[in-house]
């Protein structure tokens, strides 16, 4: 028993708890990289969806694929117009946001952890708000240009 106690005492004298903790600098670098990916994921997805809606939209209105809104699903003309319009709006918004977020996330390395986290949160909230505004813009444009039956409204 005395021998076991001596071995434990020797182990504890040479034990350095900091060796089992992760490297804080590496951990922070990983956290900043994850936040950059989170900030850039939205604009990349928007640009990709814009390209899909513009170039690869389904030829016929359906309830599973494409940008769906009641006014745009009423006729083929309205459907095709809505896919092109939403593709242009979302694609352009995605590209503009991607450039802005690349600039903003490039400054993350010079910030402390708390400021990086709050900056990333602000960026994601701005992306969400602008995406909602773009969707509302497409929907309102469709309501102005087409009636509920999908026919173009007469311009005065």
C-alpha positions, -999 to 999 in steps of 0.1 A, spaced: 0 0 0 29 23 9 43 17 -26 11 27 -43 8 59 -23 44 67 -33 36 61 -70 6 84 -68 26 111 -50 54 109 -77 27 112 -105 11 142 -89 44 160 -84 51 158 -121 16 163 -132 9 195 -152 -28 201 -159 -21 226 -186 -8 198 -208 -42 182 -210 -61 214 -218 -65 223 -255 -43 249 -270 -63 281 -265 -48 298 -296 -58 269 -318 -92 268 -303 -98 305 -310 -85 301 -346 -110 272 -351 -138 293 -336 -131 322 -359 -130 299 -389 -164 284 -380 -179 319 -376 -165 329 -410 -181 298 -425 -214 307 -408 -213 342 -421 -204 332 -457 -229 303 -459 -259 325 -464 -247 346 -493 -233 315 -511 -266 297 -507 -285 328 -519 -263 331 -550 -266 294 -557 -304 295 -554 -305 325 -576 -286 307 -603 -309 277 -600 -340 298 -602 -327 317 -631 -312 289 -652 -326 256 -640 -362 265 -629 -389 239 -636 -407 246 -668 -441 241 -652 -455 254 -619 -454 228 -591 -456 227 -554 -422 212 -547 -394 229 -567 -389 266 -575 -398 299 -560 -435 295 -550 -460 323 -545 -497 321 -553 -496 349 -580 -468 332 -598 -483 297 -598 -515 308 -616 -502 307 -651 -471 296 -671 -462 332 -680 -464 343 -643 -444 312 -632 -416 317 -657 -415 355 -649 -414 348 -612 -385 323 -615 -364 346 -636 -372 376 -613 -364 357 -581 -333 343 -597 -320 377 -606 -329 392 -572 -315 364 -550 -285 359 -572 -275 396 -571 -282 398 -534 -261 367 -528 -232 381 -547 -233 416 -531 -236 400 -496 -208 376 -504 -184 405 -512 -195 425 -481 -193 395 -458 -158 386 -472 -147 420 -462 -163 419 -428 -152 384 -420 -116 393 -431 -114 416 -401 -124 388 -376 -87 378 -370 -80 412 -355 -109 411 -330 -113 395 -297 -136 365 -293 -166 384 -280 -165 409 -308 -161 382 -334 -192 364 -321 -213 395 -320 -201 406 -354 -210 372 -368 -244 374 -352 -251 409 -367 -240 397 -401 -263 367 -401 -292 388 -389 -286 413 -417 -285 385 -442 -318 371 -429 -334 405 -430 -323 413 -465 -334 379 -477 -369 385 -463 -370 419 -478 -359 405 -512 -386 378 -510 -412 404 -502 -400 426 -531 -405 397 -555 -439 389 -541 -451 425 -542 -438 428 -578 -457 397 -588 -489 411 -572 -485 444 -591 -477 428 -625 -501 398 -624 -536 393 -610 -548 362 -591 -555 343 -623 -520 347 -636 -529 372 -663 -508 403 -667 -524 435 -654 -530 462 -680 -505 490 -677 -520 525 -678 
